Amino acid sequence: MISGRLVFLHLVLLAFIIGVTFFNAFHSSFKMDDHDFFKDPKIRNPEYLIYNWIPESDRYLHLSKASEESSYRPVTNTFLAFLYHKFSDHIQAYHVVNIILFFIGCSFLYWFVLSLCGDAVLAFLTAVLFAVHPINGLAVNYIVASAYAYQLIFAMLSMIFFVRSYQKEKQIFAGVLSLLFFLISLGVHETSMIIPLYMLGIVWYINRESWISGLRRVFPFFVVLAVYIFFRMKYASLKTGVLEKYFDFHMSIVQYLASFIKLISWYCSQLIVPDGIVLMWSTKVVSDDRWGWIVVGIVLVSVSFWFIRRSGRSIQSLALILFMTGLLPILGACLFRPTTGLIMEPHWMFFPAIGFFIVLAWILVRLIRWNQWIGLILCVCLLLGLVRISHLYNDIWSSDQTYCYYWREKAPAFKTTEFFLAYALIKDKQYDQARKFLLDAREGIFSDWQIYANLGVMDFEEKNYDRAIGNYQRALSFNPSAPEVYNNLGLIYEYTGHLDQAIKAHRKVIELNRFLLEPRLNLARIAVSQGDFKTAVDLYAENLKIVPYERRSFELLLTALIDSGHFEEAQAMIHDLGVHSRDAVMLTEVGNLAAEKKKNVWALDLYMQALRIDPGYKGVYVQAGVLLANLNQLDRAIQMWEQALVIDSADAQILGLIKKARAMQGIQGNNTVSHNKNLVNL
């Protein structure tokens, strides 16, 4: 009987070790796919959460096809959408959540191993090794890769309850829960399809009943799996996004197996010597030395089966079965980028990693029991080394550029790296370098439309409109339904005075993707320039139906209403924002707008609401003080600025405002400060 106190101690130690491993991950920024995911307007409106469950949105929601779909992960996307509604763009909060999720997943891994073998030391070492190895750090550092942590949680719950279904009490209840968590896990990540085979391995290991009875327990999982595969093949990109890609390689079965073995060998090498772990690694189809790789594969499989046969029904044999079985989903997943070669993302290997770390923990436990001091010293050195390496990888993940330069060095043949690096350089206005990497990233495939679209963006920023139009037209030759390209073309037409063409282009964007906000903002700007305030108001209102309280649309609509004399409607908007918004920055910015429009009461109400929501936000104290100073309430203004100094005592601008206000105290009827919403950077 395992002591509950020991289990609690292990979990506390596990939490501490995970905290030590990832304490330097909090500063990491949004990266790569994070940007596109969180910019999607459908993510930002709770009413649209259901759309995460609709497969192939281009077919069923009549949206433009912006990428080649190969995944369907509604549970993951729904969780991420909920997090966005809670944290918005506060990146540190996402990392905190990811660390908590990763700890929960590792805790369930601990519980799974413990429930299988009853060895608390083995379970603890397995969970710790899994947690500190840098190959798993992706789940904390990359926000959209939190799918990995969710999958760990739900897959472990499924297998824990499957093991519990062998207990005498509540067998049916445990079995139903296991099946439910399996179903949820399928909605998190496709590789969960392997779980029923893992259940067969558990049946073999436990061996408490006949094979017929064991198969009867696993049969419902295979039924659910069959339905899932049918659904994915017909409706959700498994066939067109992955399996049919095999024929695009023009390779033989022997070449395919050799390439696959080379791919798996890279992953195994990173488990043993973690020097070169990247988000995605690829290998060209092996042609010249294919039989050599086939021999390597035969040797590895033969050794594994020999080990299993020698060890019998043991936890280490089950772990090796889990490792080998977990490779099966990669047989198909590696095919979805034919121009690149066979590819692998380490987080796909969630299940093999569990098997590997159980075997490694089993070896360490045997060493400890053979010679306690030698075993413990080796364990401590190994864990400290892995934690240190994880720290280095956390630093590499700190920004897009840092990671992409590293990724490019370790996988120079992988063109996607060049694209992501160029994207990061564009954000930093390093256009010459970005152009070079974008041109190097071209592969002559569908996704090249994004390359030409980004080239066009840089040309547009440099006011080289003819070259921008040329690049946008090249983008449309690859993807004729790219709404972003039509939107950018519309901007060029507007800036060059071709308003009819601009309006046509922006309406085309809405036709292709009704959820995008930019085309309505652009059409509204044109309408305002033509004195058509009613059309502008309607367009802003449509945007706010898609994303309530979206900052740009809200402020522009409010401005249009005030400027056109619709004060009651504007005041209703202000009141509604004050009641429902929890965004202190937005409340402050709208307060600044109200102050500019001489609506001082509205502005003060918004500032006070912002203070109640976030008393630690310096900007609202500064702006409230400016307004109060303009109203000649100098004492209150100084109090506001002094509160801002408590937050940031070194702000010279605030010190200057206080000095000026004190110098002007006692002077009646004279404005002390001119209101400027850009007094500080918000």
C-alpha positions as CSV (number, residue, x, y, z in Angstrom):
1,M,0.0,0.0,0.0
2,I,1.5,3.3,-1.1
3,S,1.5,6.0,1.5
4,G,-0.7,9.0,0.7
5,R,1.9,11.2,2.3
6,L,4.6,9.9,0.0
7,V,2.5,10.5,-3.0
8,F,1.8,14.1,-1.8
9,L,5.6,14.6,-1.2
10,H,6.4,13.3,-4.7
11,L,3.8,15.7,-6.3
12,V,5.2,18.7,-4.4
13,L,8.7,17.8,-5.5
14,L,7.5,17.4,-9.0
15,A,5.9,20.9,-8.9
16,F,9.1,22.4,-7.6
17,I,11.2,20.7,-10.2
18,I,8.9,21.9,-13.0
19,G,9.0,25.4,-11.6
20,V,12.8,25.4,-11.5
21,T,12.9,24.0,-15.1
22,F,10.7,26.6,-16.6
23,F,11.2,29.7,-14.5
24,N,13.0,31.4,-17.4
25,A,10.2,30.7,-19.8
26,F,7.9,33.5,-18.7
27,H,9.5,36.1,-20.9
28,S,8.9,34.2,-24.1
29,S,6.7,36.0,-26.6
30,F,4.0,34.9,-29.0
31,K,5.6,33.0,-31.8
32,M,4.8,31.8,-35.3
33,D,1.4,30.1,-35.4
34,D,0.5,31.9,-32.1
35,H,0.1,35.2,-34.0
36,D,-2.3,33.8,-36.6
37,F,-4.4,31.9,-34.1
38,F,-5.0,34.8,-31.7
39,K,-5.6,37.3,-34.5
40,D,-8.5,35.2,-35.8
41,P,-11.7,37.2,-35.0
42,K,-13.7,34.0,-34.4
43,I,-11.4,33.3,-31.4
44,R,-12.3,36.6,-29.8
45,N,-16.1,36.2,-29.6
46,P,-17.5,33.6,-27.2
47,E,-20.5,33.2,-29.5
48,Y,-18.2,31.7,-32.2
49,L,-16.7,28.9,-30.0
50,I,-18.9,26.4,-31.9
51,Y,-17.0,27.1,-35.0
52,N,-13.9,25.4,-33.5
53,W,-15.9,22.1,-33.9
54,I,-16.8,22.6,-37.6
55,P,-14.4,20.8,-39.8
56,E,-12.9,22.4,-43.0
57,S,-14.2,25.9,-42.4
58,D,-13.6,26.8,-46.0
59,R,-16.3,24.2,-47.0
60,Y,-18.8,24.6,-44.2
61,L,-18.5,28.3,-43.3
62,H,-17.7,29.4,-46.8
63,L,-14.4,31.0,-45.7
64,S,-11.4,31.3,-48.0
65,K,-8.9,28.5,-47.8
66,A,-5.9,30.1,-46.1
67,S,-3.8,27.0,-45.6
68,E,-3.7,23.3,-46.4
69,E,-5.6,21.7,-43.6
70,S,-4.2,18.6,-42.0
71,S,-5.5,18.7,-38.5
72,Y,-8.8,18.9,-36.6
73,R,-8.4,19.8,-32.9
74,P,-11.6,21.4,-31.7
75,V,-11.0,20.7,-28.0
76,T,-7.6,22.4,-28.1
77,N,-8.8,25.4,-30.0
78,T,-11.8,25.8,-27.7
79,F,-9.5,25.8,-24.6
80,L,-7.2,28.4,-26.3
81,A,-10.2,30.5,-27.2
82,F,-11.3,30.5,-23.5
83,L,-7.8,31.5,-22.5
84,Y,-7.9,34.4,-24.9
85,H,-11.2,35.7,-23.4
86,K,-9.5,35.6,-20.0
87,F,-6.0,36.9,-20.7
88,S,-6.2,38.6,-24.1
89,D,-2.5,39.5,-25.1
90,H,-0.9,39.0,-21.6
91,I,1.6,36.5,-22.7
92,Q,3.0,35.7,-19.3
93,A,-0.4,34.5,-18.2
94,Y,-0.5,31.9,-21.0
95,H,2.9,30.6,-19.9
96,V,1.7,30.3,-16.3
97,V,-1.3,28.3,-17.5
98,N,0.9,26.1,-19.7
99,I,3.2,25.3,-16.7
100,I,0.2,24.4,-14.6
101,L,-1.2,22.2,-17.3
102,F,2.1,20.6,-17.8
103,F,2.4,19.9,-14.1
104,I,-1.1,18.4,-14.1
105,G,-0.2,16.2,-17.0
106,C,3.0,15.0,-15.4
107,S,1.1,14.3,-12.2
108,F,-1.3,12.1,-14.1
109,L,1.7,10.3,-15.8
110,Y,3.0,9.7,-12.3
111,W,-0.4,8.3,-11.2
112,F,-0.6,6.1,-14.4
113,V,2.8,4.5,-13.8
114,L,2.0,4.1,-10.1
115,S,-1.3,2.4,-10.8
116,L,0.4,0.0,-13.2
117,C,3.3,-1.2,-11.1
118,G,2.8,0.2,-7.6
119,D,6.4,1.5,-7.5
120,A,6.3,5.1,-6.3
121,V,10.0,5.7,-7.0
122,L,9.7,4.5,-10.6
123,A,6.6,6.6,-11.1
124,F,8.3,9.7,-9.7
125,L,11.4,9.3,-11.7
126,T,9.4,8.8,-14.9
127,A,7.3,11.9,-14.3
128,V,10.4,14.0,-13.4
129,L,12.4,12.8,-16.5
130,F,9.4,13.6,-18.7
131,A,9.1,17.0,-17.2
132,V,12.7,18.2,-17.4
133,H,13.7,16.8,-20.7
134,P,13.9,19.7,-23.2
135,I,12.1,17.7,-25.9
136,N,8.9,18.3,-23.9
137,G,9.6,22.0,-23.3
138,L,7.5,22.9,-26.3
139,A,4.4,22.5,-24.3
140,V,5.3,25.5,-22.1
141,N,7.2,27.7,-24.5
142,Y,4.9,27.6,-27.5
143,I,1.3,28.7,-26.7
144,V,-0.6,26.8,-29.4
145,A,1.4,23.7,-28.5
146,S,-0.5,23.5,-25.2
147,A,-2.3,20.8,-27.1
148,Y,0.5,18.6,-26.0
149,A,-0.3,19.3,-22.3
150,Y,-4.0,18.7,-22.8
151,Q,-3.3,15.5,-24.6
152,L,-1.1,14.3,-21.8
153,I,-3.8,15.1,-19.3
154,F,-6.7,13.4,-21.1
155,A,-4.8,10.4,-22.4
156,M,-3.4,9.7,-19.0
157,L,-6.9,10.0,-17.4
158,S,-8.2,7.5,-20.0
159,M,-5.5,5.0,-19.3
160,I,-5.7,5.5,-15.5
161,F,-9.4,4.7,-15.5
162,F,-8.9,1.8,-17.9
163,V,-6.5,0.3,-15.3
164,R,-9.0,1.0,-12.6
165,S,-11.7,-0.8,-14.5
166,Y,-9.9,-4.0,-13.4
167,Q,-10.7,-3.2,-9.8
168,K,-13.7,-5.1,-8.4
169,E,-15.7,-2.0,-7.5
170,K,-17.2,0.5,-10.1
171,Q,-15.7,-1.3,-13.1
172,I,-18.4,-0.1,-15.5
173,F,-18.1,3.5,-14.2
174,A,-14.3,3.5,-14.6
175,G,-14.6,2.0,-18.1
176,V,-17.1,4.7,-19.2
177,L,-14.8,7.5,-17.9
178,S,-11.9,6.0,-19.7
179,L,-13.8,6.0,-22.9
180,L,-15.0,9.6,-22.4
181,F,-11.4,10.8,-21.8
182,F,-10.3,8.9,-24.9
183,L,-12.9,10.7,-27.0
184,I,-11.8,14.1,-25.6
185,S,-8.2,13.2,-26.3
186,L,-9.1,12.6,-29.9
187,G,-10.4,16.1,-30.1
188,V,-7.1,17.4,-28.7
189,H,-4.7,15.8,-31.1
190,E,-4.8,13.1,-33.8
191,T,-2.1,11.0,-32.4
192,S,-4.5,9.9,-29.6
193,M,-5.7,7.4,-32.2
194,I,-3.1,5.1,-30.8
195,I,-4.7,4.8,-27.3
196,P,-6.7,1.6,-28.1
197,L,-3.5,-0.2,-29.0
198,Y,-2.1,1.0,-25.7
199,M,-5.1,-0.5,-23.9
200,L,-4.2,-3.9,-25.5
201,G,-0.7,-3.5,-24.1
202,I,-2.2,-2.8,-20.7
203,V,-4.4,-5.9,-21.0
204,W,-1.4,-8.0,-21.8
205,Y,0.6,-6.6,-18.9
206,I,-2.2,-6.9,-16.3
207,N,-3.2,-10.4,-17.5
208,R,-5.9,-10.8,-14.8
209,E,-8.5,-12.3,-17.2
210,S,-8.8,-14.2,-20.5
211,W,-7.8,-12.5,-23.7
212,I,-11.5,-12.6,-24.8
213,S,-12.5,-10.6,-21.7
214,G,-9.6,-8.2,-22.2
215,L,-10.6,-7.6,-25.8
216,R,-14.2,-7.0,-24.7
217,R,-13.0,-4.2,-22.5
218,V,-11.0,-2.6,-25.4
219,F,-13.6,-3.2,-28.1
220,P,-15.6,0.1,-27.4
221,F,-12.4,2.1,-27.9
222,F,-11.9,0.6,-31.3
223,V,-15.5,1.4,-32.2
224,V,-15.0,5.0,-31.2
225,L,-11.7,5.0,-33.1
226,A,-13.4,3.6,-36.3
227,V,-16.1,6.3,-36.2
228,Y,-13.5,9.0,-35.6
229,I,-11.4,7.8,-38.6
230,F,-14.4,7.6,-40.8
231,F,-15.4,11.2,-39.8
232,R,-11.9,12.5,-40.4
233,M,-11.5,10.7,-43.7
234,K,-14.8,12.1,-45.0
235,Y,-15.2,15.5,-43.4
236,A,-11.9,16.6,-41.7
237,S,-8.9,16.4,-43.9
238,L,-7.3,13.1,-42.8
239,K,-7.5,11.7,-46.3
240,T,-6.9,14.8,-48.4
241,G,-4.6,16.5,-45.9
242,V,-2.3,13.5,-45.1
243,L,-2.9,10.1,-46.6
244,E,-3.2,11.0,-50.2
245,K,0.1,12.9,-50.0
246,Y,2.0,9.6,-50.2
247,F,1.5,9.5,-53.9
248,D,3.0,13.0,-54.3
249,F,6.4,11.6,-53.1
250,H,6.8,9.2,-56.1
251,M,8.8,6.8,-53.8
252,S,8.7,3.0,-53.4
253,I,7.7,1.3,-50.2
254,V,11.4,0.5,-49.5
255,Q,12.4,4.2,-49.8
256,Y,9.5,5.2,-47.6
257,L,10.5,2.7,-44.8
258,A,14.1,3.8,-45.1
259,S,13.2,7.4,-44.8
260,F,10.8,6.7,-41.9
261,I,13.6,4.9,-40.0
262,K,15.9,7.8,-40.6
263,L,13.2,10.2,-39.3
264,I,12.7,8.1,-36.1
265,S,16.4,7.8,-35.6
266,W,16.7,11.5,-35.4
267,Y,14.0,11.6,-32.7
268,C,15.7,8.8,-30.7
269,S,19.0,10.7,-30.9
270,Q,17.4,13.8,-29.4
271,L,16.0,11.7,-26.5
272,I,19.5,10.5,-25.8
273,V,21.6,13.6,-26.6
274,P,19.2,16.6,-26.8
275,D,21.3,18.8,-29.1
276,G,19.3,20.0,-32.0
277,I,15.7,19.7,-31.0
278,V,13.5,21.8,-33.3
279,L,9.8,22.4,-33.8
280,M,9.8,20.4,-37.0
281,W,12.5,18.3,-38.6
282,S,12.5,16.8,-42.1
283,T,14.5,14.4,-44.2
284,K,14.4,14.0,-48.0
285,V,13.4,10.6,-49.4
286,V,16.3,8.2,-48.9
287,S,17.5,6.8,-52.2
288,D,21.1,5.9,-52.2
289,D,21.6,4.1,-48.8
290,R,18.0,2.9,-48.3
291,W,19.0,-0.7,-47.5
292,G,21.4,0.4,-44.9
293,W,18.5,2.2,-43.1
294,I,16.3,-0.8,-43.5
295,V,19.0,-2.9,-41.8
296,V,19.2,-0.4,-38.9
297,G,15.4,-0.6,-38.5
298,I,15.4,-4.4,-38.5
299,V,18.2,-4.5,-35.9
300,L,16.4,-2.0,-33.6
301,V,13.0,-3.9,-33.8
302,S,14.8,-7.3,-33.3
303,V,16.6,-6.0,-30.2
304,S,13.3,-4.6,-28.8
305,F,11.5,-7.8,-29.3
306,W,14.3,-9.8,-27.7
307,F,14.2,-7.4,-24.7
308,I,10.4,-7.8,-24.4
309,R,10.7,-11.6,-24.6
310,R,13.5,-11.8,-22.1
311,S,11.8,-9.4,-19.6
312,G,8.3,-11.1,-19.9
313,R,5.3,-9.3,-18.5
314,S,7.1,-6.4,-16.8
315,I,6.8,-2.7,-16.7
316,Q,9.9,-2.3,-18.8
317,S,8.5,-4.6,-21.5
318,L,5.2,-2.6,-21.5
319,A,7.1,0.6,-21.7
320,L,9.0,-0.6,-24.8
321,I,5.7,-1.7,-26.4
322,L,4.3,1.7,-25.7
323,F,7.4,3.3,-27.3
324,M,7.2,1.1,-30.5
325,T,3.4,1.4,-30.8
326,G,3.5,5.2,-30.3
327,L,5.5,5.5,-33.6
328,L,2.6,4.2,-35.7
329,P,0.7,7.5,-36.1
330,I,3.9,9.0,-37.6
331,L,3.7,6.6,-40.5
332,G,0.9,8.8,-41.9
333,A,1.6,12.2,-40.2
334,C,5.1,12.4,-41.7
335,L,3.6,12.7,-45.2
336,F,1.8,16.0,-45.2
337,R,4.6,18.1,-46.6
338,P,5.7,16.3,-49.9
339,T,8.0,19.1,-51.1
340,T,9.9,19.1,-47.9
341,G,10.3,15.4,-47.4
342,L,9.2,13.2,-44.6
343,I,8.7,15.5,-41.5
344,M,8.3,15.1,-37.8
345,E,7.3,17.4,-35.0
346,P,8.7,16.1,-31.6
347,H,5.4,16.8,-29.8
348,W,3.7,14.2,-32.0
349,M,5.8,11.7,-30.1
350,F,4.0,12.1,-26.9
351,F,3.3,8.4,-26.4
352,P,6.8,7.1,-27.4
353,A,8.3,9.6,-24.9
354,I,6.3,8.0,-22.1
355,G,7.7,4.6,-22.9
356,F,11.2,5.9,-23.2
357,F,11.2,7.6,-19.8
358,I,9.6,4.6,-18.1
359,V,12.5,2.5,-19.4
360,L,15.1,5.1,-18.4
361,A,13.5,5.4,-14.9
362,W,13.5,1.6,-14.6
363,I,17.3,1.5,-15.3
364,L,17.9,4.3,-12.8
365,V,15.9,2.5,-10.1
366,R,17.8,-0.7,-10.7
367,L,21.1,1.3,-10.3
368,I,19.8,2.9,-7.0
369,R,18.8,-0.5,-5.6
370,W,22.2,-2.0,-6.7
371,N,24.2,0.8,-5.2
372,Q,22.2,3.6,-3.6
373,W,25.0,6.3,-3.7
374,I,26.1,5.6,-7.2
375,G,22.5,5.5,-8.4
376,L,21.4,8.7,-6.6
377,I,24.5,10.6,-7.8
378,L,23.8,9.5,-11.4
379,C,20.2,10.5,-11.1
380,V,21.0,14.0,-9.7
381,C,23.6,14.6,-12.3
382,L,21.3,13.5,-15.1
383,L,18.4,15.7,-13.8
384,L,20.6,18.7,-13.3
385,G,22.1,18.4,-16.7
386,L,18.6,18.1,-18.3
387,V,17.3,21.1,-16.3
388,R,20.3,23.2,-17.5
389,I,19.7,22.2,-21.1
390,S,16.0,23.0,-20.8
391,H,17.0,26.5,-19.5
392,L,19.1,27.0,-22.7
393,Y,16.2,25.9,-24.9
394,N,13.8,28.2,-22.9
395,D,16.1,31.1,-23.8
396,I,16.1,30.0,-27.5
397,W,12.3,30.1,-27.4
398,S,12.4,33.7,-26.1
399,S,11.5,35.3,-29.5
400,D,10.6,34.5,-33.1
401,Q,14.0,35.6,-34.4
402,T,16.0,33.8,-31.8
403,Y,14.2,30.6,-32.3
404,C,14.1,30.8,-36.1
405,Y,17.8,31.4,-36.4
406,Y,18.4,28.4,-34.2
407,W,15.9,26.3,-36.2
408,R,17.5,27.3,-39.5
409,E,20.9,26.3,-38.2
410,K,19.7,22.9,-37.1
411,A,17.4,22.2,-40.1
412,P,18.8,24.2,-43.0
413,A,16.8,22.3,-45.6
414,F,13.5,23.1,-44.1
415,K,12.0,26.1,-46.0
416,T,9.3,26.9,-43.5
417,T,12.0,28.2,-41.2
418,E,13.0,30.8,-43.7
419,F,9.3,32.0,-43.9
420,F,8.9,32.3,-40.1
421,L,12.2,34.1,-39.8
422,A,11.2,36.6,-42.5
423,Y,7.9,37.2,-40.8
424,A,9.7,38.1,-37.6
425,L,12.1,40.4,-39.4
426,I,9.1,42.2,-41.2
427,K,7.6,43.0,-37.8
428,D,11.0,44.6,-36.8
429,K,11.1,46.5,-40.2
430,Q,14.2,44.7,-41.3
431,Y,12.9,44.5,-44.9
432,D,16.1,43.7,-46.8
433,Q,16.9,40.6,-44.7
434,A,13.3,39.6,-44.7
435,R,13.1,39.7,-48.5
436,K,16.1,37.4,-48.8
437,F,14.6,34.8,-46.5
438,L,11.2,35.0,-48.2
439,L,12.7,34.4,-51.6
440,D,14.7,31.5,-50.3
441,A,11.6,30.0,-48.8
442,R,9.8,29.6,-52.1
443,E,8.8,26.0,-53.0
444,G,6.4,26.5,-55.9
445,I,3.5,25.2,-53.9
446,F,0.2,26.6,-52.5
447,S,1.7,28.1,-49.4
448,D,3.9,30.3,-51.5
449,W,1.0,32.8,-51.7
450,Q,2.0,33.9,-48.2
451,I,5.5,34.6,-49.3
452,Y,4.4,36.9,-52.1
453,A,1.7,38.5,-49.9
454,N,4.4,39.4,-47.4
455,L,6.7,40.7,-50.1
456,G,3.8,42.9,-51.1
457,V,3.3,44.2,-47.6
458,M,6.9,45.4,-47.5
459,D,6.6,47.0,-50.9
460,F,3.4,48.7,-49.7
461,E,5.2,50.1,-46.6
462,E,7.9,51.5,-48.8
463,K,5.2,53.0,-51.1
464,N,6.4,51.0,-54.0
465,Y,2.8,50.3,-55.1
466,D,3.5,48.9,-58.6
467,R,5.8,46.3,-57.2
468,A,3.4,45.5,-54.4
469,I,0.6,45.0,-56.9
470,G,2.8,42.6,-58.8
471,N,3.6,40.5,-55.7
472,Y,-0.1,40.5,-54.7
473,Q,-1.0,39.2,-58.1
474,R,1.6,36.4,-57.8
475,A,0.1,35.6,-54.4
476,L,-3.4,35.3,-56.0
477,S,-2.0,33.0,-58.7
478,F,-1.3,30.5,-55.9
479,N,-4.4,31.2,-53.8
480,P,-7.1,33.1,-55.8
481,S,-9.2,33.2,-52.6
482,A,-6.8,34.9,-50.2
483,P,-8.8,37.6,-48.5
484,E,-5.7,39.3,-47.0
485,V,-4.3,39.9,-50.4
486,Y,-7.5,41.5,-51.7
487,N,-7.6,43.7,-48.5
488,N,-4.0,44.9,-49.2
489,L,-4.8,45.6,-52.9
490,G,-7.8,47.6,-51.7
491,L,-5.5,49.8,-49.6
492,I,-3.2,50.4,-52.5
493,Y,-6.2,51.4,-54.7
494,E,-7.5,53.7,-52.0
495,Y,-4.1,55.4,-51.5
496,T,-3.6,55.9,-55.2
497,G,-7.1,57.4,-55.6
498,H,-8.9,54.5,-57.2
499,L,-11.7,54.4,-54.7
500,D,-14.1,52.3,-56.8
501,Q,-11.5,49.6,-57.2
502,A,-10.7,49.9,-53.5
503,I,-14.4,49.4,-52.5
504,K,-14.7,46.5,-54.8
505,A,-11.6,44.8,-53.4
506,H,-12.7,45.3,-49.7
507,R,-16.2,43.9,-50.5
508,K,-14.4,40.9,-52.1
509,V,-12.6,40.3,-48.7
510,I,-15.9,40.3,-46.9
511,E,-17.3,37.8,-49.4
512,L,-14.3,35.5,-48.8
513,N,-14.2,35.8,-45.1
514,R,-17.0,37.6,-43.3
515,F,-15.3,37.5,-39.9
516,L,-12.4,39.7,-40.9
517,L,-12.6,43.2,-39.4
518,E,-10.1,45.2,-41.6
519,P,-12.2,45.4,-44.8
520,R,-15.1,47.1,-42.9
521,L,-12.7,49.5,-41.2
522,N,-11.3,50.4,-44.7
523,L,-14.7,50.8,-46.2
524,A,-15.8,52.9,-43.3
525,R,-12.8,55.2,-43.7
526,I,-13.6,55.7,-47.4
527,A,-17.3,56.4,-46.4
528,V,-16.2,59.0,-43.9
529,S,-13.9,60.7,-46.4
530,Q,-17.0,61.0,-48.7
531,G,-19.2,62.3,-45.8
532,D,-21.3,59.2,-45.6
533,F,-21.3,58.8,-41.8
534,K,-24.3,56.4,-41.8
535,T,-22.5,53.8,-43.9
536,A,-19.4,54.1,-41.6
537,V,-21.5,53.7,-38.5
538,D,-23.2,50.6,-39.9
539,L,-19.8,49.1,-40.8
540,Y,-18.4,49.7,-37.4
541,A,-21.5,48.2,-35.8
542,E,-21.1,45.1,-37.9
543,N,-17.5,44.7,-36.7
544,L,-18.7,45.0,-33.1
545,K,-21.2,42.2,-33.7
546,I,-18.3,40.0,-34.7
547,V,-15.9,41.1,-31.9
548,P,-17.7,43.0,-29.1
549,Y,-15.7,45.9,-27.8
550,E,-13.0,45.6,-30.5
551,R,-10.9,48.6,-29.8
552,R,-10.5,50.2,-33.2
553,S,-14.1,49.7,-34.3
554,F,-15.4,50.9,-30.9
555,E,-13.4,54.1,-30.9
556,L,-14.1,54.9,-34.5
557,L,-17.9,54.3,-34.0
558,L,-17.9,56.4,-30.9
559,T,-16.0,59.2,-32.8
560,A,-18.5,59.0,-35.7
561,L,-21.5,59.2,-33.4
562,I,-20.1,62.2,-31.4
563,D,-19.0,64.1,-34.6
564,S,-22.5,63.5,-36.1
565,G,-24.3,64.7,-33.0
566,H,-25.7,61.4,-31.9
567,F,-24.8,62.0,-28.2
568,E,-27.4,59.7,-26.6
569,E,-26.1,56.7,-28.6
570,A,-22.5,57.6,-27.8
571,Q,-23.3,57.9,-24.1
572,A,-25.1,54.5,-24.2
573,M,-21.9,53.0,-25.7
574,I,-19.8,54.5,-23.0
575,H,-22.1,53.2,-20.3
576,D,-22.2,49.7,-21.8
577,L,-18.4,49.6,-22.0
578,G,-18.0,50.7,-18.4
579,V,-20.4,48.0,-17.3
580,H,-19.0,45.1,-19.3
581,S,-15.4,45.7,-20.1
582,R,-12.6,44.4,-17.9
583,D,-9.8,45.9,-20.0
584,A,-8.3,48.8,-18.2
585,V,-6.2,49.9,-21.2
586,M,-9.2,50.1,-23.4
587,L,-11.3,52.0,-20.8
588,T,-8.4,54.5,-20.5
589,E,-8.0,55.0,-24.3
590,V,-11.8,55.5,-24.7
591,G,-11.6,57.9,-21.8
592,N,-8.9,59.8,-23.6
593,L,-11.1,60.0,-26.7
594,A,-14.0,61.3,-24.6
595,A,-11.8,63.9,-23.1
596,E,-10.6,65.0,-26.5
597,K,-14.3,65.4,-27.5
598,K,-14.8,67.6,-24.3
599,K,-17.0,64.9,-22.7
600,N,-15.2,65.2,-19.4
601,V,-17.8,63.4,-17.2
602,W,-17.7,60.4,-19.5
603,A,-13.9,60.4,-19.4
604,L,-13.7,60.6,-15.6
605,D,-16.2,57.7,-15.3
606,L,-14.1,55.6,-17.6
607,Y,-10.9,56.4,-15.8
608,M,-12.4,55.5,-12.4
609,Q,-13.7,52.2,-13.8
610,A,-10.2,51.5,-15.2
611,L,-8.8,52.2,-11.7
612,R,-11.2,49.8,-10.1
613,I,-10.3,47.0,-12.6
614,D,-6.5,47.5,-12.5
615,P,-5.2,49.7,-9.7
616,G,-1.7,48.9,-10.9
617,Y,-2.0,50.4,-14.3
618,K,0.1,53.6,-14.4
619,G,-1.4,55.0,-17.6
620,V,-4.8,55.6,-16.2
621,Y,-3.4,57.7,-13.3
622,V,-1.5,59.8,-15.7
623,Q,-4.4,60.4,-18.1
624,A,-6.9,61.0,-15.2
625,G,-4.5,63.6,-13.8
626,V,-4.1,65.4,-17.1
627,L,-7.9,65.7,-17.4
628,L,-8.2,66.9,-13.8
629,A,-5.5,69.5,-14.4
630,N,-7.2,70.8,-17.4
631,L,-10.3,71.2,-15.2
632,N,-8.1,73.2,-12.8
633,Q,-8.5,70.5,-10.1
634,L,-4.8,70.6,-9.4
635,D,-4.8,68.9,-6.0
636,R,-6.6,65.9,-7.4
637,A,-4.4,65.8,-10.4
638,I,-1.3,65.8,-8.3
639,Q,-2.7,63.0,-6.2
640,M,-3.3,60.9,-9.3
641,W,0.3,61.5,-10.5
642,E,1.7,60.7,-7.1
643,Q,-0.1,57.4,-7.3
644,A,1.5,56.8,-10.7
645,L,4.9,57.5,-9.1
646,V,4.2,54.7,-6.5
647,I,4.1,52.4,-9.5
648,D,7.0,53.9,-11.4
649,S,9.1,56.3,-9.3
650,A,11.6,57.0,-12.1
651,D,9.1,58.4,-14.6
652,A,10.5,61.8,-15.5
653,Q,7.4,62.8,-17.4
654,I,5.2,62.4,-14.3
655,L,7.7,64.2,-12.1
656,G,7.6,67.1,-14.6
657,L,3.8,67.2,-14.6
658,I,3.7,67.4,-10.8
659,K,6.4,70.1,-10.8
660,K,4.4,72.2,-13.3
661,A,1.1,71.7,-11.5
662,R,2.6,72.8,-8.1
663,A,4.1,75.8,-9.8
664,M,0.7,76.8,-11.1
665,Q,-1.3,76.2,-8.0
666,G,-3.1,79.3,-6.8
667,I,-3.4,80.7,-10.4
668,Q,-7.1,80.8,-11.1
669,G,-8.8,80.4,-14.5
670,N,-5.7,79.3,-16.3
671,N,-5.3,75.8,-17.9
672,T,-2.1,74.2,-16.6
673,V,-1.7,71.3,-19.0
674,S,-2.9,70.7,-22.5
675,H,-4.7,67.4,-22.8
676,N,-2.8,64.9,-25.0
677,K,-3.7,61.2,-25.1
678,N,-0.1,60.4,-26.1
679,L,1.5,61.8,-22.9
680,V,2.7,58.3,-22.2
681,N,2.9,55.1,-24.2
682,L,0.0,52.8,-23.2
